């Protein structure tokens, strides 16, 4: 499928396989699989896209659709506090930054990192 989802050290990690082309459809599939897990609403998460490239058709309209999907998946005032996006290219940073800006209305913080250790530290993992 191009990604895995696991809960480690009290955080949910969505990790995309290196070489994966990051598309709207893939992001939506990962989001829906993550949100199908009961703990996802209250567990901080890391989305690790290192080694991936955004599809050429991935644009701001599709990022906005992802933001709208996330809004529709939250319910009952249950929210986690933080989402960390881990990237390794300027292109991925640009798409992530667009998501961060459009997601400012979310009731949780979004930050962008270039390494998992910093992301884990920000989320609050001691290791």
CORCORGI-V784886 format. One record per residue. RES is the residue in one letter. SS is DSSP state (A for helix, B for strand, O for the rest). PHI is phi as a letter, one per 30 degrees, with the letter a starting at -180 (NA if undefined). D_LAST is the distance of its C-alpha to the last C-alpha in Angstrom with 2 decimals. Layout:
RES|SS|PHI|D_LAST, RES|SS|PHI|D_LAST
//
This chain:
X|O|NA|29.17, X|O|j|26.92, X|B|a|23.64, X|B|b|21.30, X|B|b|19.60, X|B|b|16.95, X|B|c|14.78, X|B|b|11.24, X|O|h|8.68, X|O|i|11.52, X|B|b|12.20, X|B|c|15.10, X|B|c|14.98, X|B|c|18.45, X|B|c|18.67, X|B|c|22.05, X|O|d|23.43, X|O|e|24.14, X|O|j|27.83, X|O|d|28.10, X|B|d|30.53, X|B|d|29.02, X|O|c|31.87, X|A|e|32.56, X|A|d|33.24, X|A|d|29.96, X|A|d|27.97, X|A|d|30.12, X|A|d|29.66, X|A|d|25.85, X|A|d|26.05, X|A|d|28.53, X|A|d|26.66, X|A|d|23.43, X|A|d|25.53, X|O|d|27.37, X|O|d|24.38, X|A|e|24.83, X|A|d|21.22, X|A|d|21.21, X|A|d|23.02, X|O|c|20.50, X|O|c|17.13, X|O|e|15.47, X|B|b|15.54, X|B|b|14.89, X|B|c|18.03, X|B|c|17.59, X|O|c|21.08, X|O|e|20.56, X|O|i|23.60, X|O|c|25.73, X|B|b|28.87, X|B|d|30.42, X|O|d|33.80, X|O|d|36.70, X|O|d|37.83, X|O|d|34.53, X|O|b|35.68, X|A|d|35.29, X|A|d|37.40, X|A|d|35.07, X|A|d|32.00, X|A|d|33.99, X|A|d|34.73, X|A|d|31.04, X|A|e|30.59, X|A|d|33.60, X|A|d|32.24, X|A|d|29.03, X|A|e|31.25, X|A|d|33.38, X|A|d|30.55, X|O|d|29.29, X|O|b|31.28, X|O|i|31.81, X|O|i|29.63, X|O|c|26.38, X|O|b|23.78, X|O|d|20.09, X|O|c|19.01, X|B|b|17.31, X|B|b|17.72, X|B|c|16.10, X|B|c|18.36, X|B|c|17.26, X|O|b|20.41, X|O|b|21.77, X|O|b|25.41, X|A|d|27.67, X|A|d|29.25, X|A|d|26.08, X|A|d|25.15, X|A|d|28.69, X|A|d|28.56, X|A|d|25.18, X|A|d|26.59, X|A|d|29.65, X|A|d|27.61, X|A|e|25.71, X|A|d|29.12, X|A|d|30.80, X|A|d|27.98, X|A|d|28.34, X|A|d|30.31, X|O|d|27.43, X|O|d|26.18, X|O|b|22.58, X|B|d|21.04, X|B|b|20.66, X|B|b|19.04, X|B|c|19.24, X|B|b|16.86, X|O|c|17.49, X|O|b|14.05, X|A|d|11.34, X|A|e|8.51, X|A|d|10.64, X|A|d|11.41, X|A|d|8.06, X|A|d|7.77, X|A|d|11.41, X|A|d|11.16, X|O|j|9.05, X|O|d|5.71, X|O|d|3.82, X|O|d|0.00
//
